[in-house]
Amino acid sequence: MLKNNSDPILKRKGMILVPEIEIKKGESFEGAMRRFKRKIEEEGILREVRDRKHYEKPSERKRKKMKQSKRR
């Protein structure tokens, strides 16, 4: 199983890999859900979903990137 969703070949082919977690014996649903949310956050899936919610023109992306680099 692939560990990382950032494989460019898979993105070109349109394949989507969903993060998976194994529920440990005796683990509560809340604990498993926390681990799943943490894994999604680490892989940047939520950020990408938020970014793709609305179309952003290339010029807007460039302007946003420049603004972020100036803050650093």
C-alpha positions as CSV (number, residue, x, y, z in Angstrom):
1,M,0.0,0.0,0.0
2,L,1.2,3.5,-0.8
3,K,1.9,5.7,2.2
4,N,1.7,9.1,0.4
5,N,-1.0,10.7,-1.6
6,S,1.4,13.1,-3.3
7,D,2.5,10.6,-6.0
8,P,2.4,12.7,-9.2
9,I,1.7,9.6,-11.4
10,L,-1.4,8.7,-9.4
11,K,-2.7,12.3,-9.6
12,R,-2.3,12.4,-13.4
13,K,-4.3,9.1,-13.7
14,G,-7.0,10.5,-11.5
15,M,-6.7,7.9,-8.8
16,I,-7.6,8.9,-5.3
17,L,-6.0,7.3,-2.3
18,V,-7.9,7.6,1.0
19,P,-5.9,7.4,4.2
20,E,-6.6,4.3,6.2
21,I,-6.2,3.4,9.8
22,E,-6.4,0.1,11.6
23,I,-8.7,0.1,14.6
24,K,-6.9,-1.4,17.5
25,K,-8.6,-4.0,19.7
26,G,-10.4,-2.3,22.5
27,E,-10.0,1.2,20.9
28,S,-12.9,3.6,21.2
29,F,-14.5,5.1,18.1
30,E,-13.4,8.6,19.3
31,G,-9.8,7.5,19.5
32,A,-9.8,6.0,16.1
33,M,-11.5,9.1,14.7
34,R,-8.8,11.4,16.3
35,R,-6.1,9.3,14.7
36,F,-7.8,9.4,11.3
37,K,-8.3,13.2,11.5
38,R,-4.6,13.6,12.5
39,K,-3.5,11.5,9.5
40,I,-5.7,13.5,7.1
41,E,-4.2,16.8,8.5
42,E,-0.6,15.5,8.1
43,E,-1.2,14.6,4.5
44,G,-2.8,18.0,3.7
45,I,-6.0,16.6,2.4
46,L,-8.3,19.1,4.2
47,R,-6.2,22.1,3.0
48,E,-6.3,20.9,-0.6
49,V,-10.1,20.4,-0.4
50,R,-10.5,24.0,1.0
51,D,-8.2,25.3,-1.7
52,R,-10.1,23.6,-4.5
53,K,-13.6,24.6,-3.2
54,H,-13.6,27.5,-5.7
55,Y,-11.6,28.0,-8.9
56,E,-8.7,30.3,-8.4
57,K,-7.2,31.9,-11.5
58,P,-3.4,31.4,-11.9
59,S,-2.8,35.2,-11.4
60,E,-4.7,35.0,-8.1
61,R,-2.6,32.0,-7.0
62,K,0.6,33.9,-7.9
63,R,-0.6,36.9,-5.9
64,K,-1.5,34.8,-2.9
65,K,1.9,33.0,-3.0
66,M,3.7,36.3,-3.2
67,K,1.7,37.6,-0.2
68,Q,2.6,34.6,1.8
69,S,6.3,34.8,1.0
70,K,6.3,38.5,2.1
71,R,4.9,37.5,5.5
72,R,7.7,35.1,6.2
